[in-house]
Amino acid sequence: MELGAFSVSLNVKDLEASKHFYGNLGFTVFGGDMEHNYLIMKNADTLVGLFQGMFENNILTFNPGWDANANKLESFADVREIQSNLKQKGIALLQETDQNGSGPASIMLTDPDGNTILIDQHV
């Protein structure tokens, strides 16, 4: 099952300080907006989302339909297909999407250790 581009979404206390820290590790701003309290930082194919005040815990994020540069893929597993596959395997979802819909949608689940996983399709 192909889940798409991977990033980690971090809950940060001080967006400016985190931007500076990850900049020192070689990350550059790839997306987001300081005024909206989030930045997406990139180092080669590694993506780190910095989010101030948007959620409590860090989140593992997958983006079906995107490559590591947020370019739309020609073919990909739609989030609804992924949702169906996970449910068939007996994996409980925290958030589901309309199975009959199309286009952008997301689902959420947790791993056995309580880590949140977001599968967030933008296309």
Protein Blocks (a to p, Z undefined) as FASTA:
>chain_A
ZZbjaddddddfblmlmmmmmmmnopacfbdjfklopacddehjaccdddehkafbdcdd
ddehiafkopacfbdcdfklmmmmmmmnopacfbdcdfkbgcjdddddddfkopacdddd
fZZ
